[in-house]
Amino acid sequence: MEWRCEWCGKPHEENDPPCDNCGHGTYERAVQPVGPNRSADGEVHGGSVWVCQDCGRQHQRNSPPCRRCGSANFERERVADTDPMADISTSWRDIIEPKYVAGYALVAVVLGVVALGAVGVVPLPGFDAGGGGEPPAIPDAPGSADTAGGLSLSATEDAYVDALNERRTSEGAGALTRNATADDAAAYYNKAIVAARAGDGSGPERDAFQRFGLACERPSVVAYQVAYDRTGRSVSDFDSEAALASSLVDSYVERGNRFRAAEVGTVGVDVHVAPDGSVFVTYVVC
């Protein structure tokens, strides 16, 4: 593959966006596969990974949001060819010296107090027991959030959950219950992506999902774009909201995607139609 999507990293034969996995509109030249690479002389060199610029977690693909902090700010970095312990001059004998032991004890105390503050046991400035502050405002994204092609997008979202649950149940993933808070989180994320693609926004904020106070600690976020114009169709070609919703779910499944596991069995969904007729879908599973 000579090209791959800048957003999710899926390889493509040609430079013909948008990506059929995530809908992103820009491709980049493909690089060597992630992981160790072996040169002609047999020497193994480092590969590359995608690193979250907010928390440092490494990812094998450029597929935001970050699994640790929710940030969408990834950058590719080379894996070091050298032993990461080579530059550490402190020996194990040094570690057990009193000055180090005292330092470790102090760090343990500080971390313990911070942890208690995070769960609300000890009141600390800057910690909000309600989940990290007010949720971010849902952006005004170009296109339509209400109706498109004579169809109600709100009714389409209801039908989408029904179609999604039918598919999940058939594959043993379990049905999900619609949740208003998850709906708000999905609407925020989806419309932030639409606004960013249109050049009117910077994308979702890294701590947004923490601030929504969702029912789970690690929500699964699924976001993708369906460009019907590439198949010669449009939203107006569907005779009902249920037909459009079923097509949107089919589009996700037909790309070979698997359904995410749910912690508490809730889901929120947002469907937005961009000015060019592309349909952006985001659903959040807890």
Secondary structure, DSSP 8 states (H G I E B T S, - for coil): --EEETTT--EESSS--S-TTT--S-EEE--S-SS-EE-TTS-EE--EEEEETTT--EESS--SS-TTT----EEEEE--SS-TTTT----HHHHTSHHHHHHHHHHHHHHHHHHHHHTTSS--TT--TTTSSS-------SSBSSEETTEEHHHHHHHHHHHHHHHHHHTTS---EE-HHHHHHHHHHHHHHHHHHTTS-----TTHHHHHT-SSSS-EEEEEEE-GGGGT--GGG-SSHHHHHHHHHHHHHHTT------SSSEEEEEEEE-TTS-EEEEEEE-
